[in-house]
Amino acid sequence: MERKHLLLIDGMALLFRSFYATAPRWMINSRGVPTNAVYGVVKQIEAATNAFQPTHVVCCWDMGSTTFRTEWFPDYKANRGEPPQELIPQFEFRLNC
């Protein structure tokens, strides 16, 4: 029996990481929307699936809503500022995954 292997991805962390890794080199689509973070996410997921060859891949996204953590700890992630303007339109990517 073949063992199953799950690749679990923190999508939002990967999106931010990809954005900042490529920030000085904006990639912009034909509508003028930055796509460098999305491109980075796709390339990283492709590299991870090639390296680990999972049978299943799950990408989890932080949807930015209030959770039990903010109810229990009002200062949870309170020190974080707004995301860069060039990253905000790329959040739509997670809705189409």
Residue pairs with C-beta under 8 A, 6 or more apart in sequence:
2 55
4 55
4 56
5 52
5 53
5 54
5 55
5 56
6 54
6 55
6 56
6 57
6 58
7 48
7 49
7 52
7 54
7 56
7 57
7 58
8 58
8 60
9 45
9 48
9 57
9 58
9 59
9 60
10 60
11 41
11 59
11 60
11 61
11 62
11 94
11 97
12 61
12 62
12 94
14 40
14 41
14 44
14 45
15 37
15 38
15 40
15 41
15 87
15 90
15 91
15 93
15 94
16 37
16 83
16 87
17 40
18 36
18 37
18 38
18 39
18 40
18 41
18 43
18 44
19 36
19 37
19 40
19 84
19 86
19 87
19 90
21 40
22 36
22 37
22 39
22 40
23 36
23 84
23 86
25 36
26 34
26 36
26 86
27 34
27 35
27 36
27 39
28 34
28 35
29 35
33 89
33 90
34 86
34 87
34 89
34 90
35 90
36 86
36 90
37 87
37 90
37 93
38 90
38 93
41 93
45 57
45 59
49 57
59 97
61 94
61 97
69 76
70 76
70 77
83 91
